Amino acid sequence: MDFIFSIVAFVVLVGILVAIHEYGHYLVARLCNVK
């Protein structure tokens, strides 16, 4: 059961990191006035 929990926690963590990363791209695009 710990193994499954570790996989779920890893997937959630990666998902959060990707979301932050993509939001960073969005902010840079806004600052550079990219349409």
C-alpha positions as CSV (number, residue, x, y, z in Angstrom):
1,M,0.0,0.0,0.0
2,D,2.9,2.4,0.7
3,F,4.2,1.8,-2.8
4,I,0.8,2.9,-4.3
5,F,0.7,5.9,-2.1
6,S,4.3,6.8,-3.2
7,I,3.3,6.7,-6.8
8,V,0.2,8.8,-6.2
9,A,2.1,11.4,-4.3
10,F,4.8,11.5,-7.0
11,V,2.2,12.0,-9.8
12,V,0.5,14.8,-7.8
13,L,3.8,16.5,-7.1
14,V,4.9,16.4,-10.7
15,G,1.4,17.7,-11.8
16,I,1.8,20.7,-9.4
17,L,5.3,21.4,-10.6
18,V,4.2,21.3,-14.2
19,A,1.3,23.7,-13.5
20,I,3.7,26.1,-11.8
21,H,6.1,25.8,-14.7
22,E,3.4,26.5,-17.3
23,Y,2.0,29.4,-15.2
24,G,5.6,30.9,-15.3
25,H,5.5,30.7,-19.1
26,Y,2.2,32.6,-19.0
27,L,3.5,35.3,-16.8
28,V,6.6,35.8,-18.9
29,A,4.5,36.0,-22.0
30,R,2.3,38.7,-20.4
31,L,5.3,40.7,-19.3
32,C,6.8,40.6,-22.8
33,N,3.4,41.5,-24.3
34,V,3.2,38.3,-26.3
35,K,-0.3,37.8,-27.8
